[in-house]
Amino acid sequence: KMWRKAVSLSCRASPSAPAVATHPPCSFTLPVQRHFFAYTTGATTALPSLSLLSATRTVLFHNSQTTTTPRAYRTQVMHELEQRGFVYQCTASGAAEFPSPSALPTTATTTATTTTTPASGVVPAVYTGLDPTASSLHVGNLLPIMALLHFQRAGYRPILLVGGATGRIGDPSGRSTERQLLDTKEVDANVASIQSCLEQFAPVPPLDKNIPLQPLSIVNNFYWYKDMHVLDFLRDVGKHFRVNTMLTRDSVKNRLSDEGLSFTEFSYQLLQGYDFLHLYRTHHCVAQLGGSDQWGNIIGGVDLIRRITGQEAYGLTLPLLLTKDGKKFGKSVGNAAVWLSPHKTSHYHYFQYFRNTPDDDVERFLKLFTFLTMEEIADIMNQHRLNPDQAAAQIKLATEATRIVRGDTAAQRALQVTELVFSNGSLSDLSADELLAVFAEVPTVHVPYEKLVGMSIIDAFSLATSKSKSDGRRMIRNGGLYINNEKVTNELVKLESTHIIGEKGCVLRLGKKDYYLLQAAPKTGV
């Protein structure tokens, strides 16, 4: 639904930028239709040049006088994000005025109790937060992580906040019902698992070879809340939030019109806002990234920083990854999840998730889930359109997306297994775990190992398919029965230990597509 709003914008020179040309303060009104106006400073003018960014809210932005200092870092990363489709909403000044990361890479010296601006010699940081509501992140969490890594590529210090404290409460954003609260031990275990998952990510390539990459920091907000007194929090933080403003947040309004909202969830806005303030003070964190349902919470943090420090911070939200029915794809809203952890989703199935991307989505996913350049993506899509049946774009997407999250070795192995299975090559090169992962969803019969070894192929066929033995003999005569993708030519064949891959099982194939798994139960006494 389109809406229009007259926004009075007050433009003034930035106090931190020396003026090349001066212009008196001015105010003007612009119609707004589901967009933000952000500006980029031209090379020879002090007036803002307005550019349109996809968004749905209005925020103030500030004019900045032109300087002779190049701003390649900040413009490069925002241009990169916009081209790739990451920008959904942003504070207008954030699009054009993210602080440059070209300062010396030193450690912030400010303390959590001061309200002074972080030292100017500190490389600015950008953060996104994730609550540990499960033992792994999922592909729905990947968008803000990828956006964060793009800032790392541009020289910013990336911070990933794992909500050891906020995970004990639960964020109501994007929820139609209240989250089931987790106990302390479960939250702590999830935090440790998520940190381990993040550490397996492959190194990112810089946007420019001259850009020094800053390491990814993982922080846990439990450590700055565990010794905080509730009265101090309400006095020092709560007084800066207005209830009438909090009630206008979509995450609150939607719940109030349905089953209601507990005070526990209502207070989440304050905690996320204080997280931003704490990271601003201690890590020179100047921007927060999040999904589009996080807009209200992010703006709450921007406002809190402005009220307490008098300084500007920035927010950027990203489009959500949705299921076919339009719901947020996630680990706790009833949808099947694709997990980033290999302990919950195998390398093969993670690869297959991206390999099965429809043609209509593959170019968008290449931009969002890989670090391929826009030129490389254009070339891949041109080749793909010439012969879409080969799925070259999907294979490249799956390989790159798996490499970023699981590493080079996992990506190459997932590609090899995929080629092996889809080319009907011999399965003997698979490991036992790969065999069970690849064929986890085919009809399966569990048979004791001792019984499986020595079983005739006809009995194995009948047991796996529930068809008659005469059907099995007919299938062999017609050349349509395979063991581990190797054709059976003699109905007197018996299963041998070499057929039982890793002593875990073997696969029967009927024709081209019908697979059955005979999974071996552990040996007696093992």
N, C-alpha and C positions, 0 to 999 in steps of 0.2 A: 504494500500500500504506500503510495507516494504521499509525502507530506512536505509542506513548505513552512519555513520559519525564518523570520527576519532576524538576523544575527548582527548585533552591533559589535564591530571589531575595532579595537583601539590599537593602533600601530605605533610603536615607538622604537627608538634605536636601542640595540642591545648594549648594556653597559660594559660587556666584556670585549666588544669589538671596536677597534679604532675606526673612526669614520673617514671614508674617502670623500664622500660628498654628504652634505647635511640636508635634511628635509624636515620641515616642521611636523609636530605630531598631527595626526589626522585621524578621523573616524569615518566609517562608511558602513553601509548596510548591504548585505548580499542575500538573495534568495537561496535557500538550501533545499535540495531534493535528494535525501538519502546519500549524501556525500560529505566528505570533509574537504576543506580547502587547505592545502599546504603550499608553502611557497619555496622556491629556490632562488637564491641570490644570484643575479647576473654579474657579469664581469665588469660592467661599467656603470651600473645604476644602483642607487640606494633604495629604490622602490621595490616592493616584493613582486615577483613574477609568480602568479598563481597556477598551480597544477592540481588536477582532480584525482583524488584517491578514493577507491571503493570503500565505503563505510556507512554508518547509519546514525551517527550522533554528531553533535557540534561541540567544539572546544575552542578556547581562545588560542590564537597564535600571535606571535610577536614579530614585528619587522626587525630586520638586522641590517646594519650598514655594511656595505661591501668592504672587504679587506683584501690586502695583497697576499694573504696566506692561502695557499691552495687547500681545498676541502675534498680531496679525492677520496679519502677514506670513508667519510660519512656518506657522500653522494653515491659512491660505488656500491656499498652494501644495501642501501635503500633501493637503488635502481635494480640491483640483483633480486631483492625480495619481491619487488613489484612485478618484474618480468616473469618471475616464477609462480606468481599467484599466491604468495604468502600474506599479503596485506589485505586485511578485512576491515579493521578499524585502527585508527591511531590518533594520538593527540597531535594536532596539526603541526605544532612546533617541533614535535619529535621527528616528523618526516624530513624536515629540512635542517634541523639543528642538533642532531645527535652530536655530543662532544667528540672531537677527534681522538682516536686511540693512539696518536703518534707521540704521546708523552713517554717519559722514561718508565720502564717497567719496574717500579718500586712497590713496596708494600704500604698500604694505607696506615696512617699513624693516629687517626682520630679514634676516640673511645666511644663506647656505647652510651655514655652519659652526657656527652657534649652535643651541642646543636650547631657547631661550626661546620662550614663547608669543608669537604675532604681536600687534602693537599693537592695543589695544582700539578705536581709532578707525578701523580698516580695515573696509570692507564685506566680509563673508565671501564666499568664492568656492566654486563647485561645479564639478567637472570630470568629463569622460568622455574616454576614450582610444581611439584608432583607429590600427591599424598600417597603413602604406602598402604593402600586399601587392599592390596593383593601382594603375593610374593614375587610378582614380575610386572613390568610395564608391558603394554600392548601397542599395537600399531596405531591406535588412536592417540597415544602419547607421543608418537614419533614426529608429528608436525611441529610442535613447539621445540622439540629437541633439535630437529633439522634447522629451524630458524635460528636457534641459539648457536649452532655450529657455523652458520653463515656469518654471524657476527664474529665468531672466533677467527674465521678465515680472513676477515677484514681487519684483524688486529686487536679487537676488544677482548677483555678477560671474561670468559663465559663462566657463569655460576649456575649450577643446578641444585635447587633447594629440594631436599626430600623432607616432607612434613612429618617428622616424628612427633611433633606436638599437635599440629592441625589434623593429622590423620586420626587422632583420638576423638575428634569431634565430627568431622565429615562436612564437606562443602555441599550446600544445597543447590549450587548452580547446575542447571541441566537435569535436575532430578524432579520426578513427580512424586516420590515417596522419600521418607527419611532413611538415611543409611543405617545399616546395622552396625552398632558401635563395636569396635574390636578391643580386646583386652590388651594390656600393656605388653605382655610377652609376644603376642601375635604381631603387634605393630613393630616391635624391635626386630623380630625375625624378618619381617617384610622389608624393613629399612636395609638390613644387611644384605638381603638377596638382591634388592634393586641396585645397591651400590656395586655389587659384584657384576650385575648385568651391564651396567654402564661402563665399567672398566674394560669390557671386551670390545668396545667400539674401535674401529680402525682410525688411525690418524687422518685428519682432514687436510686437503690441499689448500694452500693460501690463495686468495683472490689474485695476489700479485707476488712474484718471487721476492720482492723487497720487503714484504710485510712480515714482521716477526710474529710467530704464533704464540699466544699465551696459553698456558695449560688450563684444562677444565677443572674447576673446583666444585666439589660436592659438599654441601653443608646441610646440617640437620637442625631445624629450628627448635627442637626439644631443648637444646643446650642453652638457649637464651630465655626460655620460658620456665625452666625447672625450678629456679630459685626466685622467680618474680612473685611478689605478693599481689593478690587480687586488688587490694585497695590502691596500691601504687599504679597498677595498670589502668584502673578506672579513672584515677585522678589525672594521670599524665597522658593517657591515650584516649580514653573514652570521652573526655570532655571535648575533643576536637571532632567528634562524629555527631551529626544531627539525625535524630530518629526519622524525621519527616523525609530526609534525603534517602536514608537507608530503605525506607518503605517503598521508594520509587524504583528500586533495583528490580530488574526483571525476575531474578532468581527468587526474590521475596514475593513480588506481586503474584507470580504464577502459583506459588504454593498457598498463599493466603486465600486465593479464590478457589482452592481445592480442599485439601484435608488439613490445612493449617501448617504452621511452622513452629518448631520448638525454639526456646531462647538459645539453646546450645548451638543450633544451626544459624540462628539470626546473628550471633556474636562472631561468626566466622569472618565477616567483613572486617572487623576490628583487628583480628589476628593477622589476616593477610596484609592489611594495610601497615601494621607494625612490622611485619617481616620486611617489607620494602624499605621502611625507614631505617631499620637496623642494618640492613645490607648497604644502604646509602651511607650511613655513618661509618661503618667498619670496613667496607670493601670498595667505597667509591662507586657503588652500583647506581647507575643513572637511568636505567630503563628496565621495564618488566615486560615479558612476553607471555601470552596465554591464549587459550581458545576463545572464540567469540562469546561464549557464555561467561567469561571471566571479566568482561568489560567493566561492570560496576565495581567489582572488587579491586581491579587495577586502578581505576580512577580514584577510589577511596585512598589508596596508598599515595598516589600523586598529590592529592589534596592534603593528606597528612604531612607529607614532606614539605609542602609549600607553607602550611600553617606553622609548623614548628621551626623550620630552618630558614624560611623565606626564599628558598632556592627552588629551581625548576627540575622536575624529573619527568620521565616520559613513559608512555605506555603504547603497546602495539598488540592487537589481537589478530588471530589467524582463523581461517575457515575451519570448521569442524569436519572430520571424516565421518560421513553418514552411511548408514545401512540403506538398503533399497526402500525400506518403508519410511525413511526420513528421520530415524532415531539416531542418537549419538552412538557411534560404534565404540563399545567399551567392554570392560571386564565384569561389570556388575549391574548391567541393565537387562540381562537376559539374552543377549546376543552371543553367538559363538565367537570366541576371541582368538586372535592370532597373537601369541605372546612373543616378546623380544628375547626371553630366556630360552636357551636350547633345552633346558630341563622340562619345559612345558610345551614347547612347539619345536619339533625337530628341524634341523637345517633344511631337509627336503621339503617339509610342509610349509616352512617359512618361504622358501624359494617358490613353491607352487602357488602360494597366495598371490604373489606378484606376477608369476608366469600366467595365471589365469585372468589377468586384467582384461576387460573388454576393450576392443579397438577404440571406442569412444572416449575412454579414460586414460589410455596408455600415455599419450603425450603429456597430459596434465600430471600424471604420476611420475614421469621421467623428470619433470621440472621440480616436483616437490620432494621426491625421495632419493635423488641422486645428486652428485656434484658435477655431472657432465655439463659442459658449457652449452649455451643456447644454440651455438652453431653446430655442435656435435649432435644435439637433440634434433635439430632441423634436418641434418643429414640422415640420421637414423630413421626419422619419420618418412623422408622421401624414399628411402630404400624399402621401408615397410609397405608403403602404398603401392609399390610396383609389384610386390608379391606378398600380400598379407597372410596367405596360408602358411608361410614359413615362420610367422610370429617372431620376426627378428627383433622388433621393438620390445615385445614382452620378455624375450629372453635376456636382452640387454638390461631392461629394468630389473628383472629378478636377480641377475648377477650382481649389479651394482648395489641394489638395496640390501641384498644379503651380505655383500662384502662390507658395507658400512657398519652394520649392526653385529655381524658374526665374525668378520675377519676374512682375509683372502683365502685361507685354506678351506674354511667352511663353504665359501661361495663356489670355489672351483669344484669341491667334492659334490655339492648339491647339483651343479651343472652336469658333472659326469654321471651321477646317478640318474638324473632326468633323461639325459641322452640315451643311457643304457636301457631304461625302462621303455621309453617311447620308441626306440628303434628295435625293440624286442630282442636285444642282445642277451647273451647268457648272464644269468643272475649270480653266477658263482663268484664274481668279483665283489659282490656286496658283503659288507660285514653283517653279523647277526642283527645288530641294532638297526642298521639301515634297512634290512629286509623287513623287520617288524614295523618300522616307521612308514615305509613306502606302501605296504599292504595292510595297514592298520584298519582300513575301512572296508576290506573285501570280506566275503563270507569266510568264517574261520571255524575250524574244528580242532579241538585240543585232544592230542593223542599222547600217551606215555611214550617216551623216547624208545624204550625197548620194544614196544609193539610196532612203532613206526618203521624202525630199521628191519628190513626183511619182508615188509608188507608188499604184496603184489600190486602192480600198477592198476590192475582192474579193481581190486579191493579199495585202493586209495581213491580212485575215481568215484566209486560208488559211495564211499564214506563222506567225501568232501562235497559232492554234488547232490546226494540223495537220489541219484538216477540209477537205472538198472545196470548190471554188469554187461548185458548185451549192448546197451548204449555206449559203454566204454569201448568195447571191442570195435563197434562200428566207427566210433570216433577215431580210433587208431588206424583202421583200414583207410579212412578218408584223409589221413594226415593232419588231423585237427587237434591232437592232444600233445601237450608239452609239459615237461618237468623243468622248472627253473628256466623256462623259455627255450629248452632244447627239445626238439621233436622226438616223440616216442614212436618207434617203428616196429616194435615187437611187443605183443600183448603178454609175453611171458616175463617181461622185465620186472624186477623187484627193486624196491627202494633200498639204497645202500647208505652207509654213514656219510659218504661223500655228497649225497643229495641233501643231507640235513645241514644247512648252512649254519656254522657256529653252534651246532647241536640245538638250534632254536626252531627250525622248521624248513619246509620247502613249499614251493608254489606250483600249483597246477594251472595251466591255461588251456581254455577251450576256444578254439578259433582265434580271433584277433584280439578280443577285448574281455572275455569272461575269465576272471581270476579267482582262485580259491587258495586259501592258506591252510596248510596242515601244520599247526604249531605244536612243537614237541614239549611235553611236560618234562620237568627236570628228571634226570636219571635217578633211579632208586638209590637212596643213601647219599645223594649229593645235596 
